[in-house]
C-alpha cells in the first residue's frame, strides 16, 4: 500500500471521493456520451465498503435517477445480498462506464479507456477487499483478458488495480437470471461464497516501489471481447422497471456516503 493510502483517514478518502465525483460530473472525454446523457452515474453506496460491485454501464432508469442498479436487476442484486446477510448500504456499486451509451449499445473500447481512471480512483479511495465484477465487460476490463464470465464466474483471484490489490470475484450479471430463470441458482451459489471471501480480509498490498504512478487514464490492460453466445444484454433488464420515483437523485443520494 502506498504511504498516501495508508496515512489517509476515512474522512479524507470520502472527501477525495466527492472531488472525483465532481470531476466525473463535468467529464466530456466521450463527446457522444456527454451530449446524450442526462446524468453521470458515478456510483452509490458505502464509501468505506469492503465489497464493491462493478457492472457494465447505466441504463435508462439509472441515467434518469443518477443511481446504478435501480431497475429489476438492481432489486435482484439486493435480494441476493440479503440472502447472504448483507444490505445494499453495506456495499458500493459502480459501473465500467459512468454515462449511458445511446440506445443501450455496448460500450466502445475508447469509452472504456476514457472512463477507467474514475473506476481506479474509486477503488483506491474506497479500498474494498473484494470486487465483484458483474458480467462480461467489467470482468474482461479488470482482468485485462478476453476470457468470458461463463468460464470465470465464482472463481476468485487476487488482482492489482492501480495502487490497490483486491480479491476479484466474477459473477454473472443479475439480468442474466431475469432472462434465464435457471441462472438464478448459479447466482445464488456464487453469492454464497462472498461471506467467506470477505472473511479472508484484504490481500497483501503492493509496496510503493511496485506501483506505477497514476497519471491520466489508467489502463488495466486489454479491452472487452465479444459477449459470450447467448448471454443477455446487461442493461436491458435494468431499464424495465425503476425502483422508486423518477427524477434525478440528490447528490448525497447519488454518491450514497453511508
Residue pairs with C-beta under 8 A, 6 or more apart in sequence:
1 163
1 164
1 205
1 206
2 163
2 208
2 211
3 208
5 124
5 127
5 163
5 164
5 205
8 16
10 47
10 48
13 47
13 48
13 125
13 126
13 127
14 47
14 48
14 125
14 257
16 125
17 47
17 121
17 122
17 125
17 126
17 255
17 257
18 255
18 257
20 42
20 118
20 121
20 122
20 125
21 42
21 251
21 254
21 255
23 118
24 40
24 42
24 98
24 118
25 40
25 42
27 34
27 40
27 98
27 99
27 115
27 118
28 34
29 114
29 115
30 99
30 110
30 111
30 114
30 115
32 102
33 97
33 99
33 100
33 101
33 102
33 111
34 99
36 99
36 100
36 102
37 63
37 99
37 100
38 63
38 64
38 100
38 248
39 58
39 62
39 63
39 64
39 65
39 66
39 248
39 254
40 66
40 98
40 99
41 58
41 62
41 63
41 66
41 67
41 68
41 95
41 98
41 99
41 100
41 254
42 66
42 94
42 98
42 118
42 254
42 255
43 68
43 92
43 93
43 94
43 95
43 98
43 122
43 255
43 256
44 67
44 68
44 92
44 93
44 94
44 253
44 254
44 255
44 256
45 52
45 88
45 89
45 90
45 91
45 92
45 93
45 256
45 258
46 89
46 90
46 91
46 92
46 256
46 257
46 258
47 92
47 125
47 126
47 255
47 256
47 257
47 258
48 126
48 127
49 90
49 91
49 92
49 126
49 128
50 90
50 128
50 129
50 130
50 198
51 86
51 90
51 91
51 92
51 128
51 129
51 130
51 131
51 132
51 194
51 198
52 91
52 92
52 93
52 94
52 122
52 123
52 126
52 128
52 130
52 131
52 132
53 69
53 77
53 91
53 92
53 93
53 94
53 131
53 132
53 133
53 134
54 94
54 95
54 96
54 119
54 131
54 132
54 133
54 134
54 138
54 142
55 68
55 69
55 93
55 94
55 95
55 96
55 134
55 135
55 138
55 173
55 234
56 95
56 96
56 97
56 107
56 134
56 135
56 136
56 137
56 138
56 173
56 234
56 235
57 95
57 96
57 97
57 99
57 100
57 101
57 107
57 137
57 234
57 235
58 68
58 95
58 97
58 98
58 99
58 100
58 235
58 238
59 71
59 100
59 104
59 235
59 236
59 238
59 239
60 100
60 104
60 239
61 70
61 71
61 238
61 239
61 241
61 242
61 243
62 68
62 69
62 70
62 71
62 100
62 238
63 99
63 100
64 242
64 246
64 247
64 248
65 242
65 244
65 246
65 247
65 248
65 249
66 248
66 249
66 253
66 254
67 249
67 253
67 254
67 256
68 74
68 93
68 94
68 95
69 77
69 93
69 174
69 238
70 238
70 242
70 243
70 244
71 237
71 238
71 239
71 240
71 241
71 242
71 243
72 175
72 178
72 237
72 238
72 240
72 241
73 173
73 174
73 175
73 178
73 234
73 237
73 238
74 174
74 238
74 243
75 241
75 243
76 174
76 177
76 178
76 187
77 88
77 93
77 134
77 174
78 87
78 88
80 174
80 187
80 188
80 191
81 87
81 88
81 90
81 91
81 191
83 188
83 191
83 192
84 191
84 192
84 194
84 195
85 195
86 194
89 256
89 258
92 122
92 126
92 128
92 256
94 119
94 122
95 138
96 107
96 112
96 115
96 116
96 119
96 137
96 138
96 141
97 107
97 111
97 112
97 115
98 115
98 118
99 115
100 235
101 107
101 108
101 111
104 233
104 235
104 236
104 239
106 137
106 227
107 137
107 224
109 223
109 224
112 137
112 141
112 223
112 224
113 217
113 219
113 223
114 217
116 141
116 217
116 218
116 219
116 220
117 214
117 216
117 217
117 218
120 161
120 162
120 214
120 218
120 220
121 162
121 214
123 131
123 161
123 162
123 164
123 166
124 162
124 163
124 164
124 214
127 164
127 202
128 164
128 166
129 166
129 167
129 198
129 200
129 201
129 202
130 156
130 166
130 167
130 168
130 169
130 194
130 197
130 198
131 142
131 159
131 161
131 166
131 167
131 168
131 169
132 169
132 170
132 171
132 194
133 139
133 142
133 143
133 149
133 168
133 169
133 170
133 171
134 171
134 172
134 173
134 174
134 234
135 149
135 172
135 173
135 175
135 176
135 231
135 234
136 148
136 149
136 224
136 227
136 228
136 231
136 234
137 224
137 234
139 147
139 148
139 149
139 152
139 170
140 146
140 147
140 148
140 222
140 223
140 224
140 225
141 220
141 222
141 223
141 224
142 159
142 161
142 168
142 220
143 152
143 157
143 159
143 168
143 170
143 220
143 222
144 220
144 221
144 222
145 221
145 222
146 222
146 224
146 225
148 225
148 227
148 228
148 231
149 170
149 171
149 172
149 173
149 228
149 231
150 228
150 231
152 170
153 170
153 171
153 172
153 186
153 190
154 169
154 170
154 171
154 186
154 189
154 190
154 193
155 169
155 170
156 167
156 168
156 169
156 193
156 197
157 167
157 168
158 165
158 166
158 167
158 168
158 203
159 165
159 166
159 167
159 168
160 166
160 206
160 211
161 220
162 211
162 214
162 218
163 206
163 211
163 214
164 205
165 202
165 203
165 204
165 205
165 206
166 202
166 203
167 197
167 200
167 202
167 203
169 190
169 193
169 194
169 197
171 187
171 190
171 191
172 183
172 186
172 187
172 190
173 232
173 234
174 187
174 237
175 232
175 233
175 234
175 235
175 236
175 237
175 238
176 183
176 187
176 231
176 232
177 183
177 184
177 186
177 187
178 232
178 237
178 240
179 232
179 237
180 232
